[in-house]
């Protein structure tokens, strides 16, 4: 039980870090891609 308690915040921090990095990289690129896709479809 103690191992889970110490491992959970570590995992949450790891997932949070990946999410932040993913949003930082894919956010502007995805927004740009969405704009171009809307432009081409319209």
N, CA, C and O atoms as CSV, one atom per row, in Angstrom:
chain,resi,resn,atom,element,x,y,z
A,1,UNK,N,N,0.835,-1.201,0.000
A,1,UNK,CA,C,0.000,0.000,0.000
A,1,UNK,C,C,0.873,1.255,0.000
A,1,UNK,O,O,0.558,2.254,-0.647
A,2,UNK,N,N,1.990,1.175,0.750
A,2,UNK,CA,C,2.885,2.328,0.826
A,2,UNK,C,C,3.574,2.581,-0.525
A,2,UNK,O,O,3.806,3.725,-0.914
A,3,UNK,N,N,3.890,1.499,-1.219
A,3,UNK,CA,C,4.562,1.632,-2.515
A,3,UNK,C,C,3.651,2.324,-3.525
A,3,UNK,O,O,4.108,3.135,-4.331
A,4,UNK,N,N,2.363,1.998,-3.476
A,4,UNK,CA,C,1.402,2.618,-4.384
A,4,UNK,C,C,1.270,4.115,-4.106
A,4,UNK,O,O,1.165,4.927,-5.026
A,5,UNK,N,N,1.278,4.462,-2.814
A,5,UNK,CA,C,1.118,5.868,-2.436
A,5,UNK,C,C,2.291,6.713,-2.925
A,5,UNK,O,O,2.113,7.854,-3.353
A,6,UNK,N,N,3.493,6.138,-2.855
A,6,UNK,CA,C,4.673,6.880,-3.297
A,6,UNK,C,C,4.824,6.816,-4.815
A,6,UNK,O,O,5.442,7.694,-5.418
A,7,UNK,N,N,4.263,5.778,-5.432
A,7,UNK,CA,C,4.400,5.612,-6.873
A,7,UNK,C,C,3.354,6.387,-7.658
A,7,UNK,O,O,3.578,6.736,-8.817
A,8,UNK,N,N,2.216,6.658,-7.034
A,8,UNK,CA,C,1.119,7.328,-7.735
A,8,UNK,C,C,1.456,8.766,-8.112
A,8,UNK,O,O,1.272,9.141,-9.270
A,9,UNK,N,N,1.944,9.591,-7.176
A,9,UNK,CA,C,2.292,10.965,-7.554
A,9,UNK,C,C,3.403,11.011,-8.600
A,9,UNK,O,O,3.434,11.893,-9.458
A,10,UNK,N,N,4.314,10.044,-8.508
A,10,UNK,CA,C,5.414,9.974,-9.473
A,10,UNK,C,C,4.859,9.728,-10.866
A,10,UNK,O,O,5.299,10.341,-11.838
A,11,UNK,N,N,3.892,8.828,-10.954
A,11,UNK,CA,C,3.283,8.493,-12.241
A,11,UNK,C,C,2.452,9.664,-12.756
A,11,UNK,O,O,2.457,9.966,-13.949
A,12,UNK,N,N,1.741,10.317,-11.843
A,12,UNK,CA,C,0.928,11.474,-12.228
A,12,UNK,C,C,1.812,12.602,-12.749
A,12,UNK,O,O,1.462,13.285,-13.711
A,13,UNK,N,N,2.955,12.790,-12.105
A,13,UNK,CA,C,3.905,13.818,-12.529
A,13,UNK,C,C,4.475,13.469,-13.901
A,13,UNK,O,O,4.642,14.342,-14.752
A,14,UNK,N,N,4.771,12.193,-14.108
A,14,UNK,CA,C,5.315,11.724,-15.383
A,14,UNK,C,C,4.301,11.922,-16.509
A,14,UNK,O,O,4.650,12.396,-17.590
A,15,UNK,N,N,3.037,11.555,-16.248
A,15,UNK,CA,C,1.971,11.716,-17.239
A,15,UNK,C,C,1.727,13.197,-17.519
A,15,UNK,O,O,1.511,13.600,-18.661
A,16,UNK,N,N,1.766,13.995,-16.459
A,16,UNK,CA,C,1.577,15.440,-16.609
A,16,UNK,C,C,2.670,16.061,-17.456
A,16,UNK,O,O,2.411,16.937,-18.281
A,17,UNK,N,N,3.899,15.600,-17.244
A,17,UNK,CA,C,5.038,16.114,-18.008
A,17,UNK,C,C,4.896,15.762,-19.484
A,17,UNK,O,O,5.135,16.599,-20.355
A,18,UNK,N,N,4.506,14.521,-19.761
A,18,UNK,CA,C,4.306,14.077,-21.143
A,18,UNK,C,C,3.177,14.888,-21.789
A,18,UNK,O,O,3.272,15.283,-22.951
A,19,UNK,N,N,2.114,15.127,-21.024
A,19,UNK,CA,C,0.972,15.875,-21.540
A,19,UNK,C,C,1.370,17.299,-21.894
A,19,UNK,O,O,0.972,17.822,-22.934
A,20,UNK,N,N,2.162,17.927,-21.021
A,20,UNK,CA,C,2.615,19.304,-21.256
A,20,UNK,C,C,3.505,19.368,-22.499
A,20,UNK,O,O,3.362,20.260,-23.336
A,21,UNK,N,N,4.427,18.404,-22.604
A,21,UNK,CA,C,5.324,18.366,-23.766
A,21,UNK,C,C,4.526,18.108,-25.043
A,21,UNK,O,O,4.777,18.723,-26.080
A,22,UNK,N,N,3.555,17.184,-24.954
A,22,UNK,CA,C,2.721,16.853,-26.110
A,22,UNK,C,C,1.922,18.064,-26.568
A,22,UNK,O,O,1.834,18.342,-27.764
A,23,UNK,N,N,1.338,18.787,-25.608
A,23,UNK,CA,C,0.558,19.975,-25.944
A,23,UNK,C,C,1.444,21.077,-26.504
A,23,UNK,O,O,1.044,21.812,-27.407
A,24,UNK,N,N,2.654,21.184,-25.959
A,24,UNK,CA,C,3.587,22.223,-26.417
A,24,UNK,C,C,4.022,21.970,-27.856
A,24,UNK,O,O,4.228,22.911,-28.623
A,25,UNK,N,N,4.163,20.691,-28.220
A,25,UNK,CA,C,4.616,20.349,-29.575
A,25,UNK,C,C,3.417,20.234,-30.529
A,25,UNK,O,O,3.419,20.826,-31.608
A,26,UNK,N,N,2.401,19.470,-30.124
A,26,UNK,CA,C,1.280,19.185,-31.014
A,26,UNK,C,C,0.237,20.300,-31.018
A,26,UNK,O,O,-0.550,20.407,-31.958
A,27,UNK,N,N,0.224,21.125,-29.984
A,27,UNK,CA,C,-0.757,22.205,-29.896
A,27,UNK,C,C,-0.710,23.167,-31.070
A,27,UNK,O,O,-1.666,23.236,-31.842
A,28,UNK,N,N,0.388,23.919,-31.227
A,28,UNK,CA,C,0.488,24.864,-32.340
A,28,UNK,C,C,0.463,24.166,-33.701
A,28,UNK,O,O,-0.136,24.676,-34.648
A,29,UNK,N,N,1.110,23.000,-33.800
A,29,UNK,CA,C,1.147,22.254,-35.058
A,29,UNK,C,C,-0.251,21.764,-35.426
A,29,UNK,O,O,-0.666,21.855,-36.582
A,30,UNK,N,N,-0.979,21.238,-34.424
A,30,UNK,CA,C,-2.333,20.761,-34.660
A,30,UNK,C,C,-3.262,21.899,-35.044
A,30,UNK,O,O,-4.142,21.729,-35.887
A,31,UNK,N,N,-3.070,23.054,-34.432
A,31,UNK,CA,C,-3.874,24.232,-34.742
A,31,UNK,C,C,-3.611,24.680,-36.178
A,31,UNK,O,O,-4.536,25.030,-36.910
A,32,UNK,N,N,-2.348,24.666,-36.566
A,32,UNK,CA,C,-1.953,25.052,-37.923
A,32,UNK,C,C,-2.508,24.061,-38.938
A,32,UNK,O,O,-2.989,24.447,-40.004
A,33,UNK,N,N,-2.435,22.771,-38.591
A,33,UNK,CA,C,-2.930,21.727,-39.485
A,33,UNK,C,C,-4.445,21.823,-39.629
A,33,UNK,O,O,-4.983,21.630,-40.719
A,34,UNK,N,N,-5.129,22.121,-38.531
A,34,UNK,CA,C,-6.574,22.264,-38.554
A,34,UNK,C,C,-6.973,23.434,-39.447
A,34,UNK,O,O,-7.943,23.348,-40.200
A,35,UNK,N,N,-6.220,24.524,-39.358
A,35,UNK,CA,C,-6.486,25.703,-40.181
A,35,UNK,C,C,-6.317,25.379,-41.662
A,35,UNK,O,O,-7.144,25.775,-42.483
A,36,UNK,N,N,-5.255,24.663,-42.005
A,36,UNK,CA,C,-5.001,24.325,-43.402
A,36,UNK,C,C,-6.049,23.344,-43.911
A,36,UNK,O,O,-6.471,23.430,-45.064
A,37,UNK,N,N,-6.472,22.407,-43.055
A,37,UNK,CA,C,-7.485,21.437,-43.468
A,37,UNK,C,C,-8.811,22.134,-43.721
A,37,UNK,O,O,-9.500,21.829,-44.694
A,38,UNK,N,N,-9.171,23.071,-42.846
A,38,UNK,CA,C,-10.398,23.837,-43.035
A,38,UNK,C,C,-10.306,24.675,-44.302
A,38,UNK,O,O,-11.292,24.838,-45.022
A,39,UNK,N,N,-9.133,25.199,-44.567
A,39,UNK,CA,C,-8.906,26.029,-45.750
A,39,UNK,C,C,-9.074,25.198,-47.022
A,39,UNK,O,O,-9.665,25.656,-48.000
A,40,UNK,N,N,-8.542,23.960,-46.995
A,40,UNK,CA,C,-8.595,23.118,-48.184
A,40,UNK,C,C,-9.994,22.539,-48.400
A,40,UNK,O,O,-10.424,22.369,-49.541
A,41,UNK,N,N,-10.701,22.237,-47.317
A,41,UNK,CA,C,-12.045,21.674,-47.456
A,41,UNK,C,C,-13.025,22.748,-47.914
A,41,UNK,O,O,-13.952,22.465,-48.672
A,42,UNK,N,N,-12.822,23.970,-47.457
A,42,UNK,CA,C,-13.680,25.083,-47.868
A,42,UNK,C,C,-13.108,25.711,-49.133
A,42,UNK,O,O,-13.674,26.670,-49.657
